[in-house]
Amino acid sequence: MMKKFLLAHSSDKTVDELLNDCLHQLGSIPPEASLGFLYISDLLCDQADYILQQLKQSTHINHWVGSTGISLIASQQEYYEKNAIVMMIADFNEADFHMLPNFQENTHQLSGELLEWCEENEFNTGLIHGDPQNPNIQPLLHLLGDEIPSSFLIGGVTSSRDKNIQFADQAMQGGISGVLFSQDITVLSNLTQGCTPIGPKHRVTDSDKNLIYTLDHKPALDVLTNDTGEVIARDWEHASNYIFAGLVNKHSDTDDYTIRQLFGVDVDNKLIAISDYLENDQDIIFCRRDGNSALEDMQRMLLQIKSRLASPIKGGIYISCLGRGREQFGSNSEEVRLIHSVLGDFPLVGFFASGEIHKSMLYGFTGVLTLFI
């Protein structure tokens, strides 16, 4: 049995050279190897199916899960704007994982053998990737979270300047897909928001779609200005680069919220607009997002997950927001290097996403770390 999963990554070569380099790094693949995690640059979208088929043929591993991405992650390396392939191979018992098909409109495919497998487990952890071109990604994700028995879904939405391709035994588009793990595969997961609340929670008392008229029965802009100071009133467009709205998840404290951008303010009518629909009686909290906040929250998350470790890490998946990485931490792969500085050396793969998934919720501006123990 593997002490650590196999890791390989390569960049700045032709597709065949990338594949040969990765296969050389993998070396002799043990017969118990059963699942591959695969992330490829969006510059290679047209060759995604070829890459997958070559890997299946060369490794004799039929099950692969992953996504294309504008930027990729391989242990202590972040790959930006270049041809790159990142992969990790695990040796899970095949009875302990099950591939998820491509759900595009509903969850009708969650039936038969797949549903029976889920119902036999005490717990189902899912690694999910979604196509941002599908407008139903968020409701589909919620449906899966509700209908897969005792589920905990994590993952990310594909980022691409070309086709949005996900891998789940084949290259596909248009929906959400992935893999489920039973409780016999030990998984730890946590997320970092990269933001710091700057005021108390507020109740939405009058809203229409993405417009907020009143908070706590007071004009929304007055409440926002009271939390942030007059800077929002002087130059809200500048402030919107670092002041965000956090939609507090139900049955949670202020540590669990989904970040949404400020789209605009109406000074005359004292209302604000955000990048999501709201409901009356929903809780909201305003947050500051900057380099220091991101670093502090990242360290908090890593120390928290480190305190839960009872055995060595075999491998991990890290899915971060496109707005993080070099945008917040620096251009020398500082974000992923911070992970290893706290948790030590272990195989890690992932990508920078257009949205991050944790606890079956769709987040933004976050980093989701998942460890296999």
N, C-alpha and C positions, 0 to 999 in steps of 0.2 A: 504494500500500500504506500502511496506517495506521502512523504513527509511534507512536501510543498508541491503545488501544481507546477506544470511546465509553462514557461513564459518565453515568448519570442516576439520581436518587433524589428522593423526595418523601414528605411525611408530613402527618398531621393534615388530611386532605381526604376527600371522598367518593371512591369507586373511580374514577369517570370523571374527576374532577378530578386524582387522582393520575396516571392514565394520560396525560392531556393535558399535565400539567406535565412528566412524564418525556419524552414524545415531543417536546415543545418544546425541552427541554434537549439531546436527541440531535441535533436539527436535521436536515440533509440526510444521509441514510444512504447511504454509497457502495455501488455495486452489488456490490462484492466482499465485503461483510459477509455472514457465513455462519452464525455461532453466537451465541446470546444466553445470558448467565448471568442467572438470575432468582431473586431471594429476596423473599418477601413476608411481611408480618406474619401471625401465626396468627389475628389478629382478622379477616383477610380470607379465611379458609379456604373459606367457602361460595361465594366468588366467584373461586376460583382458576382454574377452567376458563374463566370469562368473561375474566379478565385475560389468560390465555395466548392465547386466540383473538383478542382485540382486538390484542394485540401482533403476532401473526402477520399479521393482516390489514393493520395499519398500517405495519409495517416490511418486509413481504415476506420475512421470515426465518422459515423453517419449523422450524429446529432450536433448541431451548431446553433448558437444563438448570438445575436448582436445587432449592429447597426452601422450605417455610414455616419460620418461626422465631419464637420468643417475642421475641427481640431481633435486630436486624439491624445490618450494618456497611456503610458507604459511605464509602470513603476516610477522612477524619478525623472521621467522625460515627458515633456509636453510637446506634441508635434503640431505646428501651425503651418497651414497653407503649403503643404508639400505632399507628394505621393507617399503614403505610409500604410502599413498593415500592422496591426497589433493583435496578438492572440494569446490565449491561455487555455491549457488543457487540464481537465480534472478527471478523477477516477471514481466518480460516484457509482454506487450500486444502481444499475439501470431500473430496479424496482422502486427506487427512491426519488426519481424525477420523471416528469411527464411534459412533453412539449405542448404549448398552446397554439392553436391554429390562428389564422388571420381573421380577427373579428372586425367587421367593417360597419355594420349597421345595428346589430343587436347581439345578444348572447345565445342565440339558438344553437350554436355549435357546442355549447357547454352541456353536453348530453352524452348518453351512452357510456362507453368505456372511460372517457375522460371524467365525467361526473362521478361514476362509480369509484374511480381511483381517488378523487378528491374526498369523497364521503368516507372512504376507509381510513383517512388520515385524521389525526387529532388536530393537525395544523398544516396549512399550506402557504409557503412563502413563494412569491412569484417575482421573477425578473422580467420586466415588461418594457417593450420598445414600441413607440407609436409614430404614425405618419402625421406631421403637422398640417397636411393638406386636408385631412378629414375633420370636418367641423364638429363631429360627434365624439372626439377623443375624450373630453372630460366626462360627459355622461356615460360613455362606454366603460371608462375606467371605474366610475362609481358602481355601474351595474355589475361588473366583474367582481369588484370588492364585496358587493352584497351577495352575489349568487355563488361564488366559490366558497364552500364551507370553511369557516375559521381561517380567513385569508389575510395576508399581509403583503401588499404589492409594492414593489420598488422598481425604479428604472428611470427612463428618460425618453423624451420626444426627439426624434431624429433632427439633426441640423444638417442642412445641405444647400449648396448653391446650384444643385442640379436635381437629380431624382432623389426622392426620399425612400431609401431602401432599408428594410429590416431583414434580419436573418432568423428563421425558426425552421431549421432543416432545409429550407430553400430560401432563395432571395424573393422578397415580396414587397408590395406597396399597398397603401390605401387604408390600413387599419391599425390594430394593435395586436401584437403577438409576443411570444416569449417562452418561458419555461417555468414550471412549478416544481418546488422541492418539498418533500415530506418532512415531518418532524425529525426523522432520523438523520437529516443533514443539518448540522448545527450552523445557524446563521445569526450574526449580529449586525444590526444596522442602525445608523443614526444620521441626522442631517444637521447642517450648519446653515443658518439663515443669512449670515453676513450683514445683519442689520441690528440696530439697537433701538428699542422703544424710547420715545422722547416724551411720552405723556401717558396718562391712564387710558384704559379702555373706554370707548364711547359707544352708545347705542344709536343705531340708525333709526330715526323716528319719522323721516319723510324722504322718500327716494323714488326715482323712476328710472328703471334700467341701470345705466351707469352714472346717473346724476344723483348727487346727494344734496338735498335741500336743507335738512336739519339733522343735527346730532344732539342727543339729549334734549330735544325740543328747542335748541338754539340754532341760529344760522350756522350752517356747516363751515363757511369760511371763517367766521369768528372763532369757532372752536379750534380749527386748524391753526389760525394765527396765534391763538393763546398758547398752543403747544409748541409752536416752532419759533415764535417771535415775529417781529415785523418783517423779517427777511422775505417771507412768503408774499407779503403784500407789496414789497418794493420791486421784486423781480421773481415772479413765480416760475418763469421758464428756466431760470438758472437754478432755482431751488429744487425744481422737479428732477434735477440730475442726482440729488442726494436725499430728498425727502420723499418717502413712499407711504402708501396705505397698506396696512396689514389686516387682512380679513381673518379675524380670530376664528379658528376652527371650533365647532360646537363641542361642548363637554371638555373644554381644555382651558389651560391658563394662558397667559400672554406669551409663553415660550413656544406655542404652536400656532403659527399663523401663516397665511399665504400672502406673499408680497405682490402688490399690484402698483403700477405706475400712476402718477398723477397726470391726467390728460389735459386738464385745464381748470381755470377758476373764472368765475363770473363775479367781478367786484361789485357790480351794481346790484345783483340779486343775491349775492353772498352764498353762492353754491359752488360745489367742486365736482369735477368729473374724474373718474378713475377708469382703468383698463379692464373692468369686469362688471358684470351685472350684480346688483345687490338686492337684498330684501329688507323690508322694515323689520325692526327688532334684531337685526344682525349686529354683532359687535365688531368694532373696528379700532385699530390702534395705529397711530402715526409713528414712523420709524425713520431713523437716519441711516444711510448706507454710505460708508466710505472705507478707505483702506484699513484704518485702525479698527473699526467695528468688525470688518470681515476677519481680520487676523485674530482679534480677541475671541470672536465666536467660534472660529475654526479651532483654536486651541482648547476652548471649553469642550467642544464636541469630541475632540480626540482624547482628551483626558477622561472624559466620561466613558467613552467606549473602552479605553484602556483599563479602567477600573472593573469592567465586566469580563475581561479576558481571563479564562481559567486554563487555557492551553495555547500552544503556538498557533499562529495564523498560517493556514495552508495557501490561501490566495484571497484576492479581493477585487471588487468592482467599485470604481469611483466615477460617478456621473455628476459633472459640475455644469453650471450655467455658462453660456457663451460670454456673459458679462463679467465673469470672474476670471480666473487664470491670470494671464498677463495684464488684463485690464485693471485688476485690483491688487495682485500680489507681486507683480514684476515679470519681466520677460525671460527670466532664467529658470523657469519651471519651479518657482518658489512654492506654489500652492501644493503640488504633489510631493515636493521634497519635505514640506512641513509634516505631511502624513507620516513619512518614514522617520523623521527626526523624533517623533513621539512614540510611534508603534514599532519601530525597527524595520529590518529588511524583509520583505515578502513580495511574491508576485502580485502585481496590481495592473489591471487594464481598465479602460473606460473611454469616455469621450466628453466633449463639451456640447451640451444639449440645448434645444429650444424650449425646454421645460423639463422639470425634474419630478419624479414620482416617488412618494413615500407615504406609507399607510393608506394606499389607494387614493391619495389626493395628489392633485397636480399643483406643483409649486413653481416659483420663478426666483431667480437670483440665489439659488441654494446649491449646496453640494451634498450629495447623498453617498455615503460610504457604506459598503456592505462587505462583511468579512465572513469567510468560510473557515470554521475552526475544526 
